[in-house]
Amino acid sequence: MSDLNKLMLAGARDALRKGDVTSVELTEACLAQIEAADELNAFVHKTPEIALEQAKAADVRIKAGDAPKMCGLPIGIKDLFCTRGVASQAASRILEGFKPEYESTVSGKLLDAGAVMLGKLNMDEFAMGSSNETSVYGNAVNPWKVDDRQLTPGGSSGGSASAVAADLCLAATGTDTGGSIRQPAAFTGITGIKPTYGRCSRWGIVAFASSLDQAGPMTKDVRDAAIMLEAMCGHDPKDSTSADLAVPDFEAMLTGDIKGKTIGIPREYRMDGMPEEIERLWQKGADMLRDAGARIVDISLPHTKYALPAYYVIAPAEASSNLARYDGVRYGRRAKLAQGDGITEMYEKTRAEGFGHEVQRRVMVGTYVLSAGFYDAYYNRARKVRTLIKRDFEEAFAAGVDAILTPATPSAAFGLGEMVDADPVQMYLNDVFTVTVNLAGLPGVAVPAGLDSKGLPLGLQLIGRPWEEGDLLNTAYAIEQAAGFVAKPSKWW
Amino acid sequence: MLDLTYETPKPKVIAGAKYDWELVIGMEVHAQVASQAKLFSGASTRFGAEPNSNVSFIDAAMPGMLPVINEYCIEQAVRTGLGLKAAINLKSAFDRKNYFYPDLPQGYQISQLYHPLVGEGEILVDMEPGIARLVRIERIHVEQDAGKSIHDMDPNMSFVDLNRTGVALMEIVSRPDIRGPEEAAAYVTKLRQILRYLGTCDGNMQNGNLRADVNVSVCRPGQYEKYQETQDFSHLGTRCEIKNMNSMRFIQMAIDYEAKRQIAILEAGGKVDQETRLYDPDKNETRSMRSKEEAHDYRYFPDPDLLPLEIEQAWVDDIKASLPELPDAKKARFVGDFGLSEYDASVLTAEVANAAYFEAVAGEAGDGKLSANWVINELFGRLKKEDHSIEDSPVSPSQLAGIIKLIKSDAISGKIAKDLFEIVYTEGGDPEKIVEERGMKQVTDTGAIEAAVDEIIAANPAQVEKAKANPKLAGWFVGQVMKATGGKANPKAVNELVAQKLAQA
């Protein structure tokens, strides 16, 4: 078989079981591609030895007929996940040299399911960013290109998106606090799902905003997302916010049959100045679902416009506290101190040189909104908005809506460096369609649905009822089948 | 159950140079929950372990670590609340208190600001028999302890020990109902006693398992009553908080010093600044630690890693049903059932083990008062001499009851009983057998005593004459008779016979 790296999880799984290919072959194919793809800067810590060892072990299990669901499938892991003995830096200088002695629950589950880890993937520092440009490793690059302009793969899971879209690995883990799986998936023409808050354990994932963070798969198609999500999620007693619910066989739920389903089109997502191409894609998505037998209804989510400001209060507030532990005392980087410097100087210098600007900005914003005198005006108000946003969705679902269709992003991938001098709020606007889902704790999936006039992929987002990822993926599957999106970036790296 | 009634103690009055002043004191006591594992991490809480050996990834705040509530610690806090007759909040929540310090690896302490587990309760603080102060408890919340910074091991470096990081504490907050240094110490004593009865905190102040922050203010007589009527704090003076006191004696000394410091400021026309102060026992003074302006902004917010804590009323009821008899009830029962003085009852109920010991003795000996005397005077005295606790008493309740029974049956005199107690204490054995074997039995045979009396009277005619003139000298004859009988004669019988025979002589 050639181009093994281009296989999908499902296809590779079947080929492995049939004995058409070995995990070692698959893994070597991916490792070769990774070696040749430094220009994409997707893999920031490569682990070929570990990968080959795991691949060999997987081949033994497959041969013995004892192959768990992801056995032998080579994947990449976002740098935000703590992986035992392997650098886990959250793309931050402050975690320089940090190699955890523990494995995050999610990556541990994937390894238990037989997956092979190729390495750690680039991302925005502490998952704060929408372009992968806040990474200490430098940005990852989108394999899609317009002329000679290099594009962002999106963020924060930009390395994951780039690696999957460029076929450096079969799939990758991502995390999504405000859109960090769905936006990069849309920018790179792949599928990404953020499950319901509490589906995946957060244990061992470097925390950004604890009440919003969720891990999820980033894959080449919907079926792969179903396969990988099932391996990633499940109750974890080590995470008090993880739900004690059974994990269904998501793949078995992909029938493509959505007859009788009701799909809501929220009028508040029709933003002023939204590119016509996005508008058209959205309409096309609705048409595809209607043609597949779903009922399309207009709905209202009246508090949508407050979501972005509320998100940019709550997420930084939690981050300012979550990132307090990076103080140079126990692990990671400690600034060189001058004679006579005390503990305060150690904190200040370490954090000043260890955190990048965007992280510093959010830590400061978060500190501010939690301060005495501002707490009620900002943090408490944002929490109230969050409750209202959640209620908007609950009312829509109570009225019979099964899923909500929106664009995944307000634009296609933009050029690297384009936003450097822009107001940070311009960058935050990338999350306008996705943050509501995190605030409400709902599952959301981004699925590629077409190309824009420049040939760049565009994605649609489907938002589902809590804990109904299976149903949601099935609706995404219907779009995928109707859209027939097969475009791939042409290789330039 | 018999309820004892109490009068309220008078507030302590300090005479300043110009006026009289009263004290108003509120306390925040941090009591370490007696649990094997920490509040959120499962690491051991064992005291005295090698530095940084009881530290989990969670305690060290490694990236991606998450807290999980230790149910046992919550149960202990609920038990404590119930023991202080407090309201239990079925829904409470944990908040983060954010500040930087090397012994606080997370950069925040998980505590309960907005929704504490335990609400209002009360503690009856005994001052002396018949006098006690009812101090209101405002709340109890559960929180993590910090680690320990050690600054005096090296001239250039500080060391951090995280063994204590994340250990469960109960912060027990009183209302400002305490009115003097002695009351403050009595409050901590009583709280400690209740916690030890409940088994929820070992109360070991030396190890720091029970520490108090003391809020002190002074006011002119009459002002406190106005506060009581209105609950309006503006009637009271500005308070200073003295942090982290772990000795009853220092608590009293610090309050006394602090009150006088504030009085001096006020009488000089100054203003007391609200601030946090530290007590220096070497110099017996309090020093400013940080002013209100320098106070941290802790940026409390609900901990997103923990869901709100919801507990069931049925669970609370089960805990309530398992509460032991608490000090007030036990004391009242000892007074009522055994006819003890309140003082003796207080002494015996100070520690639950003492009370249990006493009850075992009194039950077997069938005499509460006599048992109380023996337990308090002989046993406690002897144990104290050797720095033993009741748990290591070489004399079992049964043995002591045996001795008391021998006294009650007139088999031995009180004096012999003390000798017997010493033998049992040092050598062990069955008191009755010892008395038999060593011929310690009291001579109650009046014939034998009478013979001895007659003999001594006959041999000492001059003494007889003196004794006739001065009946007090009868004691000499008693002594001679006791000597002649080897101390075994029943002293009561000897007294009676000597008096009778001298009268006849």
Interface residues (C-beta under 8 A of the other chain):
Chain A: F81 C82 S88 A90 L95 F98 P100 E101 Y102 S104 R202 W203 G204 I205 V206 A207 A209 S210 S211 P237 K238 D239 S240 T241 A317 E318 S320 S321 L323 A324 R325 D327 V329 R330 Y331 I343 Y347 T367 L370 S371 A372 Y375 Y379
Chain B: F57 A60 A61 M62 P63 G64 M65 L66 P67 V68 I69 R96 N98 F100 Y101 P102 P105 Q106 G107 Y108 S158 V160 D297 R299 Y300 F301 P304 D305 L306 L307
